[in-house]
């Protein structure tokens, strides 16, 4: 695992993000379908800021920024 980070989204939802070398896992108390969650995780793992998914309670840009920060901290 590269890193794990927990944070509160701007909308007040708890998010736990785990970044591995080849994948990203996102859990928390936000709302989305299982299919959209899988798409989101793949999208973030590929380094995409724009993901065509519906998620309630957290902005995709918040997740993307957290993934980038984890990857940056691993390089330092």
mmCIF file as gemmi writes it, N, C-alpha and C atoms, coordinates in Angstrom:
data_model
loop_
_atom_site.group_PDB
_atom_site.id
_atom_site.type_symbol
_atom_site.label_atom_id
_atom_site.label_alt_id
_atom_site.label_comp_id
_atom_site.label_asym_id
_atom_site.label_entity_id
_atom_site.label_seq_id
_atom_site.pdbx_PDB_ins_code
_atom_site.Cartn_x
_atom_site.Cartn_y
_atom_site.Cartn_z
_atom_site.occupancy
_atom_site.B_iso_or_equiv
_atom_site.pdbx_formal_charge
_atom_site.auth_seq_id
_atom_site.auth_asym_id
_atom_site.pdbx_PDB_model_num
ATOM 1 N N . UNK Axp A 1 ? 0.847 -1.169 0 1 0 ? 1 A 1
ATOM 2 C CA . UNK Axp A 1 ? 0 0 0 1 0 ? 1 A 1
ATOM 3 C C . UNK Axp A 1 ? 0.899 1.241 0 1 0 ? 1 A 1
ATOM 4 N N . UNK Axp A 2 ? 0.546 2.198 -0.84 1 0 ? 2 A 1
ATOM 5 C CA . UNK Axp A 2 ? 1.275 3.454 -0.889 1 0 ? 2 A 1
ATOM 6 C C . UNK Axp A 2 ? 0.887 4.297 0.323 1 0 ? 2 A 1
ATOM 7 N N . UNK Axp A 3 ? -0.418 4.477 0.533 1 0 ? 3 A 1
ATOM 8 C CA . UNK Axp A 3 ? -0.855 5.201 1.729 1 0 ? 3 A 1
ATOM 9 C C . UNK Axp A 3 ? -2.347 5.017 1.962 1 0 ? 3 A 1
ATOM 10 N N . UNK Axp A 4 ? -2.762 5.414 3.149 1 0 ? 4 A 1
ATOM 11 C CA . UNK Axp A 4 ? -4.173 5.413 3.528 1 0 ? 4 A 1
ATOM 12 C C . UNK Axp A 4 ? -4.463 6.757 4.169 1 0 ? 4 A 1
ATOM 13 N N . UNK Axp A 5 ? -5.568 7.367 3.756 1 0 ? 5 A 1
ATOM 14 C CA . UNK Axp A 5 ? -5.933 8.663 4.308 1 0 ? 5 A 1
ATOM 15 C C . UNK Axp A 5 ? -7.426 8.663 4.612 1 0 ? 5 A 1
ATOM 16 N N . UNK Axp A 6 ? -7.793 9.26 5.741 1 0 ? 6 A 1
ATOM 17 C CA . UNK Axp A 6 ? -9.193 9.437 6.121 1 0 ? 6 A 1
ATOM 18 C C . UNK Axp A 6 ? -9.454 10.931 6.206 1 0 ? 6 A 1
ATOM 19 N N . UNK Axp A 7 ? -10.606 11.354 5.698 1 0 ? 7 A 1
ATOM 20 C CA . UNK Axp A 7 ? -10.94 12.767 5.769 1 0 ? 7 A 1
ATOM 21 C C . UNK Axp A 7 ? -12.448 12.952 5.713 1 0 ? 7 A 1
ATOM 22 N N . UNK Axp A 8 ? -12.874 14.166 6.065 1 0 ? 8 A 1
ATOM 23 C CA . UNK Axp A 8 ? -14.279 14.554 5.96 1 0 ? 8 A 1
ATOM 24 C C . UNK Axp A 8 ? -14.414 15.349 4.666 1 0 ? 8 A 1
ATOM 25 N N . UNK Axp A 9 ? -15.37 14.967 3.848 1 0 ? 9 A 1
ATOM 26 C CA . UNK Axp A 9 ? -15.601 15.686 2.601 1 0 ? 9 A 1
ATOM 27 C C . UNK Axp A 9 ? -16.192 17.064 2.899 1 0 ? 9 A 1
ATOM 28 N N . UNK Axp A 10 ? -16.212 17.92 1.894 1 0 ? 10 A 1
ATOM 29 C CA . UNK Axp A 10 ? -16.798 19.251 2.046 1 0 ? 10 A 1
ATOM 30 C C . UNK Axp A 10 ? -18.275 19.155 2.427 1 0 ? 10 A 1
ATOM 31 N N . UNK Axp A 11 ? -18.913 18.031 2.076 1 0 ? 11 A 1
ATOM 32 C CA . UNK Axp A 11 ? -20.324 17.824 2.379 1 0 ? 11 A 1
ATOM 33 C C . UNK Axp A 11 ? -20.523 17.074 3.699 1 0 ? 11 A 1
ATOM 34 N N . UNK Axp A 12 ? -19.422 16.84 4.44 1 0 ? 12 A 1
ATOM 35 C CA . UNK Axp A 12 ? -19.509 16.264 5.779 1 0 ? 12 A 1
ATOM 36 C C . UNK Axp A 12 ? -19.483 14.753 5.862 1 0 ? 12 A 1
ATOM 37 N N . UNK Axp A 13 ? -19.173 14.078 4.773 1 0 ? 13 A 1
ATOM 38 C CA . UNK Axp A 13 ? -19.119 12.617 4.78 1 0 ? 13 A 1
ATOM 39 C C . UNK Axp A 13 ? -17.703 12.136 5.087 1 0 ? 13 A 1
ATOM 40 N N . UNK Axp A 14 ? -17.598 11.027 5.805 1 0 ? 14 A 1
ATOM 41 C CA . UNK Axp A 14 ? -16.314 10.426 6.105 1 0 ? 14 A 1
ATOM 42 C C . UNK Axp A 14 ? -15.861 9.588 4.918 1 0 ? 14 A 1
ATOM 43 N N . UNK Axp A 15 ? -14.593 9.752 4.54 1 0 ? 15 A 1
ATOM 44 C CA . UNK Axp A 15 ? -14.031 9.024 3.407 1 0 ? 15 A 1
ATOM 45 C C . UNK Axp A 15 ? -12.723 8.382 3.85 1 0 ? 15 A 1
ATOM 46 N N . UNK Axp A 16 ? -12.546 7.111 3.496 1 0 ? 16 A 1
ATOM 47 C CA . UNK Axp A 16 ? -11.283 6.415 3.705 1 0 ? 16 A 1
ATOM 48 C C . UNK Axp A 16 ? -10.778 6.018 2.327 1 0 ? 16 A 1
ATOM 49 N N . UNK Axp A 17 ? -9.583 6.465 2.01 1 0 ? 17 A 1
ATOM 50 C CA . UNK Axp A 17 ? -8.996 6.239 0.702 1 0 ? 17 A 1
ATOM 51 C C . UNK Axp A 17 ? -7.708 5.444 0.874 1 0 ? 17 A 1
ATOM 52 N N . UNK Axp A 18 ? -7.613 4.327 0.187 1 0 ? 18 A 1
ATOM 53 C CA . UNK Axp A 18 ? -6.394 3.506 0.209 1 0 ? 18 A 1
ATOM 54 C C . UNK Axp A 18 ? -5.818 3.483 -1.205 1 0 ? 18 A 1
ATOM 55 N N . UNK Axp A 19 ? -4.57 3.875 -1.308 1 0 ? 19 A 1
ATOM 56 C CA . UNK Axp A 19 ? -3.912 3.927 -2.603 1 0 ? 19 A 1
ATOM 57 C C . UNK Axp A 19 ? -2.82 2.869 -2.623 1 0 ? 19 A 1
ATOM 58 N N . UNK Axp A 20 ? -2.91 1.998 -3.589 1 0 ? 20 A 1
ATOM 59 C CA . UNK Axp A 20 ? -1.912 0.956 -3.827 1 0 ? 20 A 1
ATOM 60 C C . UNK Axp A 20 ? -1.173 1.314 -5.106 1 0 ? 20 A 1
ATOM 61 N N . UNK Axp A 21 ? -0.139 0.593 -5.447 1 0 ? 21 A 1
ATOM 62 C CA . UNK Axp A 21 ? 0.613 0.907 -6.661 1 0 ? 21 A 1
ATOM 63 C C . UNK Axp A 21 ? -0.232 0.751 -7.915 1 0 ? 21 A 1
ATOM 64 N N . UNK Axp A 22 ? -1.2 -0.161 -7.907 1 0 ? 22 A 1
ATOM 65 C CA . UNK Axp A 22 ? -1.969 -0.428 -9.124 1 0 ? 22 A 1
ATOM 66 C C . UNK Axp A 22 ? -3.481 -0.239 -8.969 1 0 ? 22 A 1
ATOM 67 N N . UNK Axp A 23 ? -3.944 0.157 -7.772 1 0 ? 23 A 1
ATOM 68 C CA . UNK Axp A 23 ? -5.388 0.335 -7.591 1 0 ? 23 A 1
ATOM 69 C C . UNK Axp A 23 ? -5.672 1.319 -6.474 1 0 ? 23 A 1
ATOM 70 N N . UNK Axp A 24 ? -6.932 1.751 -6.428 1 0 ? 24 A 1
ATOM 71 C CA . UNK Axp A 24 ? -7.411 2.674 -5.399 1 0 ? 24 A 1
ATOM 72 C C . UNK Axp A 24 ? -8.682 2.082 -4.812 1 0 ? 24 A 1
ATOM 73 N N . UNK Axp A 25 ? -8.813 2.127 -3.485 1 0 ? 25 A 1
ATOM 74 C CA . UNK Axp A 25 ? -10.037 1.697 -2.803 1 0 ? 25 A 1
ATOM 75 C C . UNK Axp A 25 ? -10.627 2.899 -2.082 1 0 ? 25 A 1
ATOM 76 N N . UNK Axp A 26 ? -11.931 3.082 -2.226 1 0 ? 26 A 1
ATOM 77 C CA . UNK Axp A 26 ? -12.629 4.192 -1.585 1 0 ? 26 A 1
ATOM 78 C C . UNK Axp A 26 ? -13.772 3.621 -0.762 1 0 ? 26 A 1
ATOM 79 N N . UNK Axp A 27 ? -13.816 3.969 0.525 1 0 ? 27 A 1
ATOM 80 C CA . UNK Axp A 27 ? -14.926 3.582 1.393 1 0 ? 27 A 1
ATOM 81 C C . UNK Axp A 27 ? -15.353 4.8 2.193 1 0 ? 27 A 1
ATOM 82 N N . UNK Axp A 28 ? -16.529 4.723 2.781 1 0 ? 28 A 1
ATOM 83 C CA . UNK Axp A 28 ? -17.005 5.822 3.608 1 0 ? 28 A 1
ATOM 84 C C . UNK Axp A 28 ? -18.513 5.84 3.683 1 0 ? 28 A 1
ATOM 85 N N . UNK Axp A 29 ? -19.043 6.942 4.213 1 0 ? 29 A 1
ATOM 86 C CA . UNK Axp A 29 ? -20.49 7.025 4.399 1 0 ? 29 A 1
ATOM 87 C C . UNK Axp A 29 ? -21.171 7.877 3.325 1 0 ? 29 A 1
ATOM 88 N N . UNK Axp A 30 ? -20.57 7.969 2.164 1 0 ? 30 A 1
ATOM 89 C CA . UNK Axp A 30 ? -21.188 8.633 1.016 1 0 ? 30 A 1
ATOM 90 C C . UNK Axp A 30 ? -22.089 7.624 0.308 1 0 ? 30 A 1
ATOM 91 N N . UNK Axp A 31 ? -22.815 8.076 -0.708 1 0 ? 31 A 1
ATOM 92 C CA . UNK Axp A 31 ? -23.761 7.203 -1.398 1 0 ? 31 A 1
ATOM 93 C C . UNK Axp A 31 ? -23.447 7.109 -2.883 1 0 ? 31 A 1
ATOM 94 N N . UNK Axp A 32 ? -23.397 5.879 -3.385 1 0 ? 32 A 1
ATOM 95 C CA . UNK Axp A 32 ? -23.231 5.609 -4.812 1 0 ? 32 A 1
ATOM 96 C C . UNK Axp A 32 ? -23.552 4.138 -5.045 1 0 ? 32 A 1
ATOM 97 N N . UNK Axp A 33 ? -23.708 3.756 -6.284 1 0 ? 33 A 1
ATOM 98 C CA . UNK Axp A 33 ? -23.953 2.344 -6.585 1 0 ? 33 A 1
ATOM 99 C C . UNK Axp A 33 ? -22.623 1.588 -6.586 1 0 ? 33 A 1
ATOM 100 N N . UNK Axp A 34 ? -22.707 0.292 -6.438 1 0 ? 34 A 1
ATOM 101 C CA . UNK Axp A 34 ? -21.499 -0.547 -6.473 1 0 ? 34 A 1
ATOM 102 C C . UNK Axp A 34 ? -20.795 -0.412 -7.825 1 0 ? 34 A 1
ATOM 103 N N . UNK Axp A 35 ? -21.578 -0.345 -8.898 1 0 ? 35 A 1
ATOM 104 C CA . UNK Axp A 35 ? -21 -0.199 -10.238 1 0 ? 35 A 1
ATOM 105 C C . UNK Axp A 35 ? -20.247 1.12 -10.372 1 0 ? 35 A 1
ATOM 106 N N . UNK Axp A 36 ? -20.861 2.215 -9.916 1 0 ? 36 A 1
ATOM 107 C CA . UNK Axp A 36 ? -20.194 3.513 -9.999 1 0 ? 36 A 1
ATOM 108 C C . UNK Axp A 36 ? -18.964 3.566 -9.1 1 0 ? 36 A 1
ATOM 109 N N . UNK Axp A 37 ? -19.008 2.9 -7.949 1 0 ? 37 A 1
ATOM 110 C CA . UNK Axp A 37 ? -17.845 2.861 -7.074 1 0 ? 37 A 1
ATOM 111 C C . UNK Axp A 37 ? -16.681 2.158 -7.754 1 0 ? 37 A 1
ATOM 112 N N . UNK Axp A 38 ? -16.948 1.042 -8.409 1 0 ? 38 A 1
ATOM 113 C CA . UNK Axp A 38 ? -15.895 0.331 -9.137 1 0 ? 38 A 1
ATOM 114 C C . UNK Axp A 38 ? -15.324 1.197 -10.261 1 0 ? 38 A 1
ATOM 115 N N . UNK Axp A 39 ? -16.202 1.875 -10.997 1 0 ? 39 A 1
ATOM 116 C CA . UNK Axp A 39 ? -15.75 2.772 -12.071 1 0 ? 39 A 1
ATOM 117 C C . UNK Axp A 39 ? -14.902 3.898 -11.503 1 0 ? 39 A 1
ATOM 118 N N . UNK Axp A 40 ? -15.348 4.463 -10.372 1 0 ? 40 A 1
ATOM 119 C CA . UNK Axp A 40 ? -14.623 5.553 -9.732 1 0 ? 40 A 1
ATOM 120 C C . UNK Axp A 40 ? -13.225 5.11 -9.32 1 0 ? 40 A 1
ATOM 121 N N . UNK Axp A 41 ? -13.124 3.95 -8.692 1 0 ? 41 A 1
ATOM 122 C CA . UNK Axp A 41 ? -11.826 3.451 -8.241 1 0 ? 41 A 1
ATOM 123 C C . UNK Axp A 41 ? -10.88 3.232 -9.416 1 0 ? 41 A 1
ATOM 124 N N . UNK Axp A 42 ? -11.384 2.678 -10.51 1 0 ? 42 A 1
ATOM 125 C CA . UNK Axp A 42 ? -10.555 2.487 -11.706 1 0 ? 42 A 1
ATOM 126 C C . UNK Axp A 42 ? -10.134 3.818 -12.299 1 0 ? 42 A 1
ATOM 127 N N . UNK Axp A 43 ? -11.059 4.733 -12.355 1 0 ? 43 A 1
ATOM 128 C CA . UNK Axp A 43 ? -10.793 6.059 -12.891 1 0 ? 43 A 1
ATOM 129 C C . UNK Axp A 43 ? -9.693 6.754 -12.083 1 0 ? 43 A 1
ATOM 130 N N . UNK Axp A 44 ? -9.804 6.729 -10.77 1 0 ? 44 A 1
ATOM 131 C CA . UNK Axp A 44 ? -8.8 7.357 -9.91 1 0 ? 44 A 1
ATOM 132 C C . UNK Axp A 44 ? -7.459 6.651 -10.015 1 0 ? 44 A 1
ATOM 133 N N . UNK Axp A 45 ? -7.47 5.327 -10.11 1 0 ? 45 A 1
ATOM 134 C CA . UNK Axp A 45 ? -6.221 4.569 -10.237 1 0 ? 45 A 1
ATOM 135 C C . UNK Axp A 45 ? -5.492 4.926 -11.527 1 0 ? 45 A 1
ATOM 136 N N . UNK Axp A 46 ? -6.257 5.273 -12.562 1 0 ? 46 A 1
ATOM 137 C CA . UNK Axp A 46 ? -5.656 5.649 -13.845 1 0 ? 46 A 1
ATOM 138 C C . UNK Axp A 46 ? -5.248 7.115 -13.894 1 0 ? 46 A 1
ATOM 139 N N . UNK Axp A 47 ? -5.465 7.844 -12.807 1 0 ? 47 A 1
ATOM 140 C CA . UNK Axp A 47 ? -5.05 9.236 -12.745 1 0 ? 47 A 1
ATOM 141 C C . UNK Axp A 47 ? -5.988 10.213 -13.41 1 0 ? 47 A 1
ATOM 142 N N . UNK Axp A 48 ? -7.247 9.821 -13.562 1 0 ? 48 A 1
ATOM 143 C CA . UNK Axp A 48 ? -8.228 10.692 -14.206 1 0 ? 48 A 1
ATOM 144 C C . UNK Axp A 48 ? -8.966 11.542 -13.182 1 0 ? 48 A 1
ATOM 145 N N . UNK Axp A 49 ? -9.036 12.828 -13.441 1 0 ? 49 A 1
ATOM 146 C CA . UNK Axp A 49 ? -9.782 13.746 -12.582 1 0 ? 49 A 1
ATOM 147 C C . UNK Axp A 49 ? -11.269 13.731 -12.926 1 0 ? 49 A 1
ATOM 148 N N . UNK Axp A 50 ? -11.582 13.502 -14.182 1 0 ? 50 A 1
ATOM 149 C CA . UNK Axp A 50 ? -12.963 13.474 -14.657 1 0 ? 50 A 1
ATOM 150 C C . UNK Axp A 50 ? -13.445 12.026 -14.726 1 0 ? 50 A 1
ATOM 151 N N . UNK Axp A 51 ? -14.414 11.678 -13.911 1 0 ? 51 A 1
ATOM 152 C CA . UNK Axp A 51 ? -14.959 10.324 -13.881 1 0 ? 51 A 1
ATOM 153 C C . UNK Axp A 51 ? -16.471 10.429 -14.101 1 0 ? 51 A 1
ATOM 154 N N . UNK Axp A 52 ? -16.996 9.664 -14.996 1 0 ? 52 A 1
ATOM 155 C CA . UNK Axp A 52 ? -18.413 9.731 -15.336 1 0 ? 52 A 1
ATOM 156 C C . UNK Axp A 52 ? -19.226 8.816 -14.41 1 0 ? 52 A 1
ATOM 157 N N . UNK Axp A 53 ? -19.323 9.226 -13.139 1 0 ? 53 A 1
ATOM 158 C CA . UNK Axp A 53 ? -20.063 8.457 -12.138 1 0 ? 53 A 1
ATOM 159 C C . UNK Axp A 53 ? -20.9 9.406 -11.289 1 0 ? 53 A 1
ATOM 160 N N . UNK Axp A 54 ? -21.912 8.853 -10.637 1 0 ? 54 A 1
ATOM 161 C CA . UNK Axp A 54 ? -22.754 9.616 -9.721 1 0 ? 54 A 1
ATOM 162 C C . UNK Axp A 54 ? -22.387 9.226 -8.296 1 0 ? 54 A 1
ATOM 163 N N . UNK Axp A 55 ? -22.021 10.216 -7.509 1 0 ? 55 A 1
ATOM 164 C CA . UNK Axp A 55 ? -21.662 9.97 -6.12 1 0 ? 55 A 1
ATOM 165 C C . UNK Axp A 55 ? -22.224 11.116 -5.278 1 0 ? 55 A 1
ATOM 166 N N . UNK Axp A 56 ? -22.856 10.797 -4.179 1 0 ? 56 A 1
ATOM 167 C CA . UNK Axp A 56 ? -23.501 11.783 -3.326 1 0 ? 56 A 1
ATOM 168 C C . UNK Axp A 56 ? -22.748 11.869 -2.005 1 0 ? 56 A 1
ATOM 169 N N . UNK Axp A 57 ? -22.287 13.052 -1.654 1 0 ? 57 A 1
ATOM 170 C CA . UNK Axp A 57 ? -21.645 13.246 -0.364 1 0 ? 57 A 1
ATOM 171 C C . UNK Axp A 57 ? -20.167 13.544 -0.44 1 0 ? 57 A 1
ATOM 172 N N . UNK Axp A 58 ? -19.561 13.392 -1.6 1 0 ? 58 A 1
ATOM 173 C CA . UNK Axp A 58 ? -18.144 13.709 -1.763 1 0 ? 58 A 1
ATOM 174 C C . UNK Axp A 58 ? -17.9 14.083 -3.222 1 0 ? 58 A 1
ATOM 175 N N . UNK Axp A 59 ? -17.062 15.069 -3.431 1 0 ? 59 A 1
ATOM 176 C CA . UNK Axp A 59 ? -16.734 15.488 -4.78 1 0 ? 59 A 1
ATOM 177 C C . UNK Axp A 59 ? -15.575 14.655 -5.32 1 0 ? 59 A 1
ATOM 178 N N . UNK Axp A 60 ? -15.648 14.311 -6.577 1 0 ? 60 A 1
ATOM 179 C CA . UNK Axp A 60 ? -14.604 13.499 -7.197 1 0 ? 60 A 1
ATOM 180 C C . UNK Axp A 60 ? -13.264 14.22 -7.149 1 0 ? 60 A 1
ATOM 181 N N . UNK Axp A 61 ? -13.281 15.529 -7.262 1 0 ? 61 A 1
ATOM 182 C CA . UNK Axp A 61 ? -12.018 16.272 -7.206 1 0 ? 61 A 1
ATOM 183 C C . UNK Axp A 61 ? -11.347 16.128 -5.837 1 0 ? 61 A 1
ATOM 184 N N . UNK Axp A 62 ? -12.145 15.999 -4.773 1 0 ? 62 A 1
ATOM 185 C CA . UNK Axp A 62 ? -11.568 15.767 -3.442 1 0 ? 62 A 1
ATOM 186 C C . UNK Axp A 62 ? -10.831 14.429 -3.414 1 0 ? 62 A 1
ATOM 187 N N . UNK Axp A 63 ? -11.45 13.42 -3.994 1 0 ? 63 A 1
ATOM 188 C CA . UNK Axp A 63 ? -10.826 12.092 -4.043 1 0 ? 63 A 1
ATOM 189 C C . UNK Axp A 63 ? -9.576 12.113 -4.908 1 0 ? 63 A 1
ATOM 190 N N . UNK Axp A 64 ? -9.676 12.749 -6.066 1 0 ? 64 A 1
ATOM 191 C CA . UNK Axp A 64 ? -8.534 12.833 -6.975 1 0 ? 64 A 1
ATOM 192 C C . UNK Axp A 64 ? -7.357 13.524 -6.287 1 0 ? 64 A 1
ATOM 193 N N . UNK Axp A 65 ? -7.616 14.649 -5.622 1 0 ? 65 A 1
ATOM 194 C CA . UNK Axp A 65 ? -6.551 15.378 -4.928 1 0 ? 65 A 1
ATOM 195 C C . UNK Axp A 65 ? -5.913 14.528 -3.834 1 0 ? 65 A 1
ATOM 196 N N . UNK Axp A 66 ? -6.717 13.759 -3.113 1 0 ? 66 A 1
ATOM 197 C CA . UNK Axp A 66 ? -6.177 12.886 -2.058 1 0 ? 66 A 1
ATOM 198 C C . UNK Axp A 66 ? -5.301 11.789 -2.647 1 0 ? 66 A 1
ATOM 199 N N . UNK Axp A 67 ? -5.703 11.221 -3.776 1 0 ? 67 A 1
ATOM 200 C CA . UNK Axp A 67 ? -4.892 10.195 -4.448 1 0 ? 67 A 1
ATOM 201 C C . UNK Axp A 67 ? -3.564 10.797 -4.89 1 0 ? 67 A 1
ATOM 202 N N . UNK Axp A 68 ? -3.614 11.977 -5.495 1 0 ? 68 A 1
ATOM 203 C CA . UNK Axp A 68 ? -2.388 12.634 -5.955 1 0 ? 68 A 1
ATOM 204 C C . UNK Axp A 68 ? -1.458 12.933 -4.785 1 0 ? 68 A 1
ATOM 205 N N . UNK Axp A 69 ? -2.014 13.372 -3.669 1 0 ? 69 A 1
ATOM 206 C CA . UNK Axp A 69 ? -1.207 13.672 -2.488 1 0 ? 69 A 1
ATOM 207 C C . UNK Axp A 69 ? -0.543 12.403 -1.941 1 0 ? 69 A 1
ATOM 208 N N . UNK Axp A 70 ? -1.284 11.299 -1.939 1 0 ? 70 A 1
ATOM 209 C CA . UNK Axp A 70 ? -0.704 10.033 -1.49 1 0 ? 70 A 1
ATOM 210 C C . UNK Axp A 70 ? 0.465 9.618 -2.39 1 0 ? 70 A 1
ATOM 211 N N . UNK Axp A 71 ? 0.257 9.708 -3.675 1 0 ? 71 A 1
ATOM 212 C CA . UNK Axp A 71 ? 1.32 9.331 -4.612 1 0 ? 71 A 1
ATOM 213 C C . UNK Axp A 71 ? 2.517 10.245 -4.497 1 0 ? 71 A 1
ATOM 214 N N . UNK Axp A 72 ? 2.272 11.517 -4.272 1 0 ? 72 A 1
ATOM 215 C CA . UNK Axp A 72 ? 3.366 12.492 -4.097 1 0 ? 72 A 1
ATOM 216 C C . UNK Axp A 72 ? 4.151 12.191 -2.828 1 0 ? 72 A 1
ATOM 217 N N . UNK Axp A 73 ? 3.457 11.891 -1.736 1 0 ? 73 A 1
ATOM 218 C CA . UNK Axp A 73 ? 4.13 11.621 -0.466 1 0 ? 73 A 1
ATOM 219 C C . UNK Axp A 73 ? 4.98 10.363 -0.543 1 0 ? 73 A 1
ATOM 220 N N . UNK Axp A 74 ? 4.589 9.415 -1.374 1 0 ? 74 A 1
ATOM 221 C CA . UNK Axp A 74 ? 5.364 8.179 -1.543 1 0 ? 74 A 1
ATOM 222 C C . UNK Axp A 74 ? 6.691 8.476 -2.24 1 0 ? 74 A 1
ATOM 223 N N . UNK Axp A 75 ? 6.674 9.436 -3.166 1 0 ? 75 A 1
ATOM 224 C CA . UNK Axp A 75 ? 7.888 9.78 -3.916 1 0 ? 75 A 1
ATOM 225 C C . UNK Axp A 75 ? 8.88 10.563 -3.063 1 0 ? 75 A 1
ATOM 226 N N . UNK Axp A 76 ? 8.383 11.312 -2.075 1 0 ? 76 A 1
ATOM 227 C CA . UNK Axp A 76 ? 9.263 12.146 -1.24 1 0 ? 76 A 1
ATOM 228 C C . UNK Axp A 76 ? 10.115 11.337 -0.313 1 0 ? 76 A 1
